[in-house]
Amino acid sequence: MFKSQSQDLPDCCYYPNQPVLILPNTTTPKHSLYLSNLDDQKFLRFSIKYLYLFKKSISLDILRYSLSKVLVDYYPLAGRLRPSAEDDQKLEVDCNGEGAVFAEAFMDISAEEFLELSMKPNRSWRKLLYRFEAHSFLDIPPLIVQVTNLRCGGMILCTAINHCLCDGIGTSQFLHAWAHMITKPNLDLPISPFHTRYGLKPRNPPQVNCTYPQYNRNTPRDSTNIEINHYLQSQPLVPASLTFTPSHILHLKRQCVPSLKCTTFEALASHTWRSWVRSLDLSPSLNVKLLFSVNVRKKLNPEIPQGYYGNGFVLGCAQTNSKDLVTNNLYHGVKLVQQAKANLTDAYVKSMVDLLEDKTCKTDLSASLVISQWSKLGLEDLDFGEGKPLHMGPVTSDIYCLFLPVIGDFDSVRVLVSLPESVVGKFQYYMKEFLDGEEHGDVNGYCAEENGLM
């Protein structure tokens, strides 16, 4: 019996002959799929790992069969990554139909017990996603799934989807298509996947007409920046989880003086960036950056077609020196974020695609907070026929910041980021400092969860 006071999960017991490969259930096209320069960034060579908790389990036979059906439509996810024959620095997908990895397991914990821990992710959650032994990133199949049945009939579904093939919108589109195969098996998919990525092919010759502070080339960098990056990567990290209700967000927006019309993302991203910089006690003259994902599907001319599930986002970049960010109020940071978003025109994005032809060009993470928005993508609405999830979030947490959906409250946002243990308390304080003296109800979810490295 699982003891609820323990933060670590019990062991996962795999069923016999696990894992299995799920192949598309009919013949699929065999070819090489070109990946755009937005897909093929070193920055994205990892898998997006989702964790879903459901109150009621779905038959494993039904999940396997429906996955084999949806892989006919999303057949590149049943293929394998490989270097391009034309340029070994570039990746492509070998659409060979080898199949997705599917593992089945049992864990002696109830859905309710897991839900109690769901704001406190820790290292033991990794056992909920099958670890595929591989020599390199290229050897890992683009899609790995683990279904873990729980005591009292619940289910945890974890997926690892290769980021070079899909962005957040694309993964949500795929997962909903999988669910559609179960709930509406006789109806066509509401959105057909669009595979071709040539719309984001660079021009020949490349035409780089803008500056891109979110990237740098392989040149010696400022030693202070290197020390900050090393500091964040070398220490034990503690995940901080903070939930912002609509009331919190409204009050946060009122901190913009003089008054400034802004979105929830702009206000919360600026506030999180400022709190992060303050908690790290950085040099006042240091140039700090906020990198955040922006969907550009409708910003390009022509627009990226509906159903495109590849990477249709770019990184916006706000930057300023540490002193100006922390001594000014929220207005300063929000204006920087808004300007960074305004820069993302058709010409700017196409020039960025051309820039990324240079494989020495890397995302500048040296003194940057990276924010990825998982809220407002419909990820929390996934329903395989037994109801929407009780919880949706990542399997792991790291120095990248996630804006997560809050189940049952569309307008709330949960901020999750990992920091060195020595600064988590300060980060927590700065994140909720604006609430001092205000009546804003219960903020119990508004705390750092100090329970170990992810």
Buried (B, 14 or more C-beta within 10 A) or exposed (E): EBEEEEBBBBEBEBBEEBBBEBBBBEEBEEBBBBBBBBBBBEBBBBBBBBBBBBBEBBEBEBBBBBBBBBBBBBBBBBBBBBEBEEEEEBBBBBBBBBBBBBBBBBBBBBBBBBBEBBBBBBBBBBBBBBEBEEEEBEEBBBBBBBBBBBBEEBBBBBBBBBBBBBBBBBBBBBBBBBBBBBEEEEEEBEBEBBBEBEBBBBEEEBBBEBEBBBBBEEEEEEEBBEEBBEEBEEBEBBBBBBBBBEBBBEBBBEBBEEEBEBBBBBBBBBBBBBBBBBBBEBEEEBBBBBBBBBBBBEBBEEBBEEBBBBBBBBBBBBBBBBBBBBEBBBBBBBBBBBEBBEBBBEEBBBBBBBBBBBBEBBBBBBBBBBBBBBBBBBBBBBBBEBEBBBBBBBBBBBBBBBBBBBBEEEBBBBBBBBBBBEBBBBBBBBBBEBBEEEEBEEBEBBBBBEBBBB
